[in-house]
Amino acid sequence: MKRTIGLSDSWRVRSIAPNATLDTAHREGDLTLQGMDGADWIETSMPREVHEILLEHGVIKDPTLLGEAEACLWVAEKDWIYTCQFALPVEDRGTAVYLHLKGLDTLVDVYLNGQHLAYHNDMYLPLRLEVTGRLRDENVLVLHFHSPHEYIKNYEFPQEWQGKIRPHRVIRKNETDFSDYLGPKPYLTPIGVYDDIVLEVIDDIELLDTKIDSVLHDGYDVADVTIGVSGIGSIPGGELSYVLIGPDNTVVSEGSGAIGQTAGTWSVTFLATVKDPALWWPRGYGKQPLYRVVVTASVGDDKKDVISKSIGLRRIEMAGPFEFTVNSKPITLWGAQPVQLEGITHRWNNEKSNRILDLVENSNMNAQRIWGACDRYDDAYYEETDRRGILVWQEFFHDYGMYPDTAEYRDLCRREAEFQVTRLRHHPSLLMWCGGNESVMGAEYDHPGAEVIGAAIFEEDYRAVCAELDPGRYYHVNSPSGGAFANDPLAGDTHSYTNTWYVPGADYPVMIAEEIRASPPSAKSMVRYFAGTDPYPPDYSGKITATDEYPWPSVWNKRASTEAWKKIPPIELFYDSTDLASHVHKFGAAHGQYFREILENNRRGRPSSDPDGRRTCMGHFVCRGNDIWPTIYGSILDYYLEPYIPYYEVARAYRPILLSFDVGNFINLWIINDTLEPVKGTVVVKLFDPRANAFVRQLQREVSVEPFESLLVTDLNEFGQFSRTYVLFAELVDAQGVIRARSNDLVDIEKHQRFPDAKLDVSVAGDVLTISTDRFARYVEISGNAAGDEFGWYYDDNFFDLLPGEVKKVRILGEHQKGQISVKSVYSSSATVVDFLRT
């Protein structure tokens, strides 16, 4: 049987001055050496990148602390040696042995027992080396990581690249390792080992790949599953078998065949038929049943190798730009653009990833866009998105602007794409491929009319790889692209920076692949971000005047990235601030209101003046989902994975059934149904007078809205003239009396309103809060405290409005088992506090 031997222990790491090659003693892992720069060896385990190791051993301070990232610049300006001593007895060496280094960052020479094995120069590609016959009873593995900054400094740039291609792009390494875009000041460049290092011992036969294609017949009553298996090696009596196991763990189909006597690589294809297949659906549209394909190479009862993959049976088609259907049903994409999981390392953190996916589900998202400047996500992520029904827009690893176009560089990119496509194509959650993020748009914007250097990577190479290896899936050249210009919202996808760019046609786009406004996280997170520094200085006025350069205290710029102050939401609509809490609230509320308005507008898909027109917008992605540094930018989950007002406004705006007020020259009410079933019921619309503390007018309409449709329910003209202090309220009640949707809105801006001092009645039973109010309660905030720990408290809704007569039930999420929960309207004088004990 194929065996995997992990090389996780007995590692030592040290720095040396940048060197092209190692001397003999270092190649052989001599631990008695004092080092070329006097550095000591540090004992550690793998996988670990250098900054992680140094932090664990107290060599550096936490780079996330204010000012400490700059103190770590020296780390990636040195070379680093990793060395490991390991034993491998003769009986464990097998027919063939491979050294599999799954994640190297990035420029590294590999030595085994003093002999040079390989040079590796691409962090997105694993390195697998045959070491058959090179192993001893006792072995030494040495990895010499070269400083990326030294490499860039010595690289000779062609004249035609000058001013067009960012220097660090000559290395196939994460874009954000050389900038402060995600938060570090000025930057932090990881270096080292970020994934497992293992020995793979092969016993005569190895399975190389299993390519699984499924085709659903019209009518969806039969599915044909083609299982293409490739392998290497053979032995008399060698047999290949497969079994297809259904979602109920029963065998659906099985078969076998002889491998034959081919000495080199071989391939075998099986065809399995599934009757009455259980269909896989995106989240919110149905269930996610998974089938499992297990392929085994064996000789008699001796299993030589096994590959197991889960698949989902579904048909995805695209009729027009981003007009996706799943199993012939139209879908819209509502999601976010996540980034890496950690700042000081590219090492995968599955626990953190799953926490983010929990919050993704809670926010009613059904898709995620894996951004071109992101990390290579682990297989576990896609297994989770399969189980949860979260569709994945997967980009190849490119970001804003032009790229090198040398043959060597294009070959690396092509190999990356082949690796990605081969390992991910069986996942039912994988929706589409995309060449990268803003590569073409950035080139157009910065160098109008110029040739886009490296465009052939996206337009030719990746397209060809996808056509060959995954021909049934949509390939998108770059995001954004598809119209008269790269960011044209009327034909392709668009990135919405409409507060800093003028983009014609931005109100009703085909697809918003990126929507951003910048705001700080909650006040409690800001206090942590600026530990030791007052984030709201005593002399700060809380206002914006003609002499103020920034809309916030200048100290915030130590945590803000990419001119975030230019990308703020409409804070002018909210009250001037007097302290940190009110200042942070102003930004968060404005950010949330912007998202709510733009998302509801997108989901309506057309103006109220053309209610019978075509619904144009096929989806929307928030930029961005999470932070990996304590930073002030556009994320809806901060560095501590704390959601704030924008997160909850997005969650409400993404609800499958939505009531939406369109307040303009007239006030109109819309209903949007993004479920697979028709929605019927009675819509009740009311006006609430906060001063009288009473509903003063009411109307109702019977509605029926088909799946994937938006419908103008009514205008409010019959209410005539009324005070702008009134609150709009609407709810949809079905025939069984169940409230299917509700909404409320203001007629005037927040700054013009005066809100009452609401008293909230709160009770808790198990993990459910029940909340009601005596007066209109604006931005009801729920917070928790477990013996001083205010972080990690999650709720299925928060920062919502509540009107008298409503009873709001909120589930308490997260891992806290007990504590005190405080509930308060932001404009009220006191909170209601209850004890919580999870039962």
C-alpha positions, 0 to 999 in steps of 0.5 A, spaced: 500 500 500 502 507 498 505 510 504 505 517 506 511 519 512 510 526 514 516 530 516 514 534 521 519 534 527 526 535 528 527 541 524 531 547 525 531 554 522 536 559 521 538 565 517 544 567 513 546 573 509 543 572 502 547 567 498 546 564 491 549 557 493 551 554 500 557 551 502 558 544 503 557 544 511 550 547 510 548 543 504 549 537 509 546 540 515 552 541 519 548 543 526 555 545 529 556 551 524 555 558 528 552 561 521 554 566 516 551 571 520 552 568 527 545 566 527 543 560 532 539 554 530 532 554 532 528 548 533 521 547 530 516 543 527 513 543 520 509 546 517 511 553 519 514 560 515 519 564 518 515 569 522 511 564 525 517 561 528 521 567 530 514 569 534 513 563 537 521 563 540 520 571 542 525 573 536 520 578 534 514 581 537 507 580 534 507 584 527 500 585 528 501 590 533 502 597 531 508 599 528 511 592 529 510 590 522 516 595 520 520 592 525 520 585 521 522 588 514 529 584 515 526 577 516 525 577 508 531 580 506 535 575 509 536 567 506 533 562 511 536 555 511 531 549 514 534 543 515 531 536 518 534 529 520 530 523 519 531 516 518 528 511 513 529 504 514 530 499 508 524 496 509 520 502 508 523 505 501 518 501 497 519 500 489 519 508 488 520 514 493 518 521 492 519 527 496 513 531 496 514 539 498 506 541 498 508 549 499 514 552 499 514 560 499 518 561 494 525 561 492 528 555 494 534 550 493 533 543 495 538 538 498 538 531 500 544 528 503 548 534 501 546 533 494 542 538 490 535 536 488 532 542 485 530 549 485 523 551 486 520 558 484 513 558 485 509 558 491 502 556 488 505 549 485 507 544 490 514 540 488 514 533 488 521 529 487 523 522 486 528 520 491 528 513 489 536 510 491 538 517 494 535 515 501 540 512 507 538 509 514 539 516 516 538 522 512 539 530 512 534 534 508 536 542 507 532 547 504 535 554 502 530 559 501 533 565 498 531 573 500 525 575 495 527 582 496 535 580 494 532 577 488 528 583 485 534 587 487 538 584 482 533 582 477 534 586 470 528 589 468 527 590 460 526 597 458 519 595 456 517 593 463 519 599 466 513 603 469 508 598 467 510 591 471 511 592 479 518 589 480 515 583 485 511 580 479 518 577 477 516 572 482 510 567 482 509 569 489 503 572 493 501 579 490 500 582 497 506 580 500 509 586 497 504 591 499 500 594 505 494 593 501 491 588 506 494 592 512 501 591 515 505 597 515 509 598 510 509 591 508 510 584 511 513 578 506 512 571 509 518 566 507 519 559 508 514 552 508 507 553 509 504 546 507 506 539 509 513 535 507 512 528 506 515 522 503 511 518 499 513 510 498 510 507 492 509 499 492 509 497 485 503 501 482 501 509 483 494 512 482 496 519 479 489 522 478 482 520 477 478 525 472 470 525 474 465 527 469 458 527 470 452 528 465 445 529 467 440 527 462 434 531 460 429 530 465 434 529 470 432 522 471 439 519 469 446 521 470 452 518 467 458 518 471 465 517 467 471 516 471 477 516 468 483 514 472 491 514 470 496 511 473 504 509 473 507 502 474 504 495 473 505 488 476 502 481 474 495 480 476 494 488 477 487 490 477 483 497 478 476 497 481 471 503 482 465 503 487 460 509 486 457 510 493 450 514 494 449 519 499 445 514 503 452 510 503 449 505 499 453 502 493 450 505 486 455 502 481 461 498 481 466 495 476 473 493 475 478 491 470 485 489 469 491 494 469 495 490 464 503 490 463 504 497 461 511 499 464 509 507 464 503 511 465 496 508 463 489 510 463 482 506 464 475 509 463 469 507 467 462 509 465 457 508 471 449 510 470 445 513 476 438 512 476 434 517 479 440 521 482 439 526 488 441 533 485 446 537 488 443 545 489 447 551 491 445 553 498 438 556 499 435 552 493 435 545 495 440 540 499 447 538 497 447 530 497 454 528 495 456 521 492 463 518 493 467 515 488 473 510 490 478 507 486 483 502 488 489 499 484 490 492 487 493 485 486 489 480 489 487 482 496 493 487 496 491 494 495 497 498 492 493 505 492 486 508 493 483 515 491 477 517 494 473 523 491 466 526 493 462 529 487 455 532 486 450 531 481 448 537 478 448 541 471 450 548 471 449 552 464 450 560 463 445 562 458 448 570 457 453 574 461 452 571 468 445 568 467 447 561 471 442 556 471 443 550 476 439 544 474 435 548 469 433 553 475 435 560 475 440 563 480 443 569 483 449 570 486 450 573 493 457 573 496 463 576 498 470 576 496 475 573 502 482 574 502 488 570 506 486 567 512 493 569 516 497 575 515 504 572 517 504 566 514 500 562 508 499 556 512 492 554 512 488 554 518 482 550 517 478 552 524 478 559 522 476 558 515 470 554 517 468 560 522 468 564 516 464 559 512 459 559 518 458 567 518 458 566 510 452 562 511 449 566 517 449 572 512 445 568 507 450 568 502 451 562 497 457 564 493 464 566 494 469 569 490 476 567 491 480 573 489 486 573 484 491 576 490 489 570 495 492 564 497 492 557 494 486 555 498 486 548 501 482 542 499 478 542 505 475 549 503 472 546 497 470 540 501 466 544 505 463 549 500 461 542 497 457 540 503 454 547 505 452 549 497 456 555 497 458 556 489 466 558 488 468 563 483 475 561 482 481 566 480 488 564 478 493 568 481 494 575 478 492 582 481 491 589 478 495 591 472 500 588 467 505 581 468 511 579 465 510 575 458 517 571 458 516 564 456 519 561 463 513 566 466 508 563 462 510 556 463 509 557 470 503 560 470 500 555 465 503 549 470 499 553 476 493 553 472 493 545 470 495 544 477 489 548 480 484 545 475 486 538 476 485 538 483 479 542 483 474 540 477 471 535 481 467 539 486 460 541 485 461 548 488 466 550 483 462 555 479 467 558 474 474 559 473 477 567 472 484 569 469 485 574 475 483 580 478 483 587 475 489 585 471 486 588 464 482 593 468 488 596 471 492 596 465 487 600 461 486 605 467 494 606 468 496 606 461 490 607 457 491 605 449 497 601 451 499 594 450 497 590 456 503 586 457 502 579 459 495 579 457 496 572 453 496 569 460 489 570 461 486 570 454 490 564 451 494 560 456 488 559 461 483 559 456 487 553 453 488 549 460 481 550 462 478 548 455 483 542 455 482 540 462 475 542 464 471 544 458 464 544 461 465 550 466 465 557 464 472 561 463 472 568 465 478 572 462 479 577 468 475 580 473 472 585 471 471 584 463 466 583 458 464 590 455 466 596 451 471 597 457 474 592 462 469 595 468 463 596 463 457 594 468 452 594 462 455 588 459 460 584 463 462 584 471 464 590 474 468 593 480 464 598 484 468 604 486 463 609 484 465 614 490 472 615 487 471 613 479 465 615 475 462 609 471 457 610 466 451 605 467 453 603 474 446 603 477 443 597 474 449 592 472 450 585 470 454 583 475 458 587 481 464 582 482 466 587 487 463 592 492 467 596 497 466 602 502 471 603 507 469 604 515 473 602 521 470 595 525 467 596 532 469 600 538 472 594 542 476 592 536 479 599 535 481 599 542 485 593 541 487 595 534 490 601 537 493 598 544 497 604 547 494 609 543 488 613 543 484 612 537 480 618 539 485 623 541 482 629 546 483 634 541 479 631 535 473 635 533 469 629 530 467 633 524 470 634 517 472 642 515 475 645 509 482 644 513 481 637 515 485 632 510 482 626 513 474 624 515 477 621 521 483 622 526 490 622 523 492 616 527 487 612 524 492 612 517 496 608 521 491 602 520 488 604 514 490 601 507 490 604 500 487 611 501 481 608 505 479 615 507 477 616 499 473 610 499 468 612 505 461 611 505 456 617 506 457 619 513 455 626 512 448 623 513 449 621 520 450 625 526 457 628 528 461 624 533 463 626 540 467 620 542 470 613 539 463 609 540 459 615 536 465 616 531 465 608 529 458 608 529 457 613 524 462 610 519 459 603 520 452 605 520 453 609 513 457 603 510 451 599 512 446 603 509 450 604 503 450 596 502 443 596 504 441 601 498 445 598 493 444 591 494 436 592 494 437 596 488 441 591 485 436 585 487 430 589 484 434 590 478 431 596 474 428 602 476 421 603 479 419 608 473 420 601 469 417 596 473 416 591 467 423 591 464 428 586 465 431 584 471 438 586 470 443 584 476 445 577 476 449 578 483 453 581 487 460 580 491 462 584 497 469 586 497 471 584 502 469 578 507 475 578 512 481 581 514 488 578 516 491 584 519 488 589 524 486 594 518 481 600 517 478 598 510 472 595 507 471 588 510 465 586 513 469 581 518 474 584 522 481 581 524 478 578 530 472 575 525 467 580 529 462 582 524 459 589 525 453 593 522 455 592 514 455 585 515 448 585 518 446 589 513 448 585 508 445 579 511 438 582 511 439 585 504 441 578 502 435 574 505 431 570 499 425 574 500 426 581 500 421 587 501 424 593 499 422 601 499 425 605 494 424 612 496 425 618 491 420 622 487 415 617 489 415 612 495 415 605 492 415 598 495 418 592 491 418 584 493 424 580 491 423 572 490 430 569 489 427 562 492 425 556 487 418 557 489 412 562 488 411 567 494 404 569 495 401 573 501 398 579 504 403 585 504 401 590 509 404 597 509 404 602 515 407 609 517 409 610 524 410 616 528 415 616 533 413 622 536 406 619 537 409 612 538 403 610 534 402 607 527 398 612 523 396 610 516 396 603 513 394 599 506 395 592 504 396 589 497 395 581 495 401 579 492 404 573 488 411 573 485 414 568 481 421 565 483 427 569 480 422 575 480 422 582 483 415 585 483 413 592 484 408 591 489 405 598 490 407 606 491 405 610 497 401 615 494 394 614 497 398 616 504 398 623 501 403 628 504 406 626 511 412 628 515 419 626 514 419 624 521 415 618 520 418 611 519 416 606 513 414 599 515 412 593 511 411 586 512 409 580 508 404 575 511 402 568 508 396 564 508 398 561 515 399 567 518 407 567 518 411 573 517 415 571 511 419 578 510 419 585 513 422 591 512 423 598 515 426 605 512 426 612 513 424 618 509 429 623 511 436 622 513 439 620 519 442 626 521 435 630 521 431 625 525 431 625 533 430 618 536 426 616 542 429 613 548 427 606 547 426 601 553 427 594 551 424 588 554 429 582 553 428 574 555 433 569 554 431 561 553 436 556 551 440 560 545 434 564 543 433 572 545 426 575 545 426 582 544 420 587 544 420 595 545 416 600 548 418 605 542 421 605 536 428 603 537 434 604 532 440 600 531 438 595 536 445 592 538 446 585 542 453 584 545 456 579 550 461 579 556 463 572 558 468 574 564 471 580 561 471 577 554 467 581 549 469 577 543 467 571 539 459 573 541 455 572 534 448 572 533 443 571 527 441 578 527 444 584 530 444 592 529 436 592 527 431 596 528 425 594 532 418 597 532 413 597 538 408 591 537 414 587 534 417 581 537 424 579 535 427 573 536 435 572 535 439 566 536 445 566 540 451 563 536 458 562 537 462 558 542 460 562 549 457 557 553 455 563 559 455 570 560 451 576 560 448 579 554 446 586 553 441 589 549 441 597 547 438 601 542 444 606 540 440 612 541 437 610 548 440 611 555 441 605 558 441 597 556 437 591 558 442 586 561 440 578 562 444 572 564 445 567 559 447 560 560 447 555 554 443 549 555 
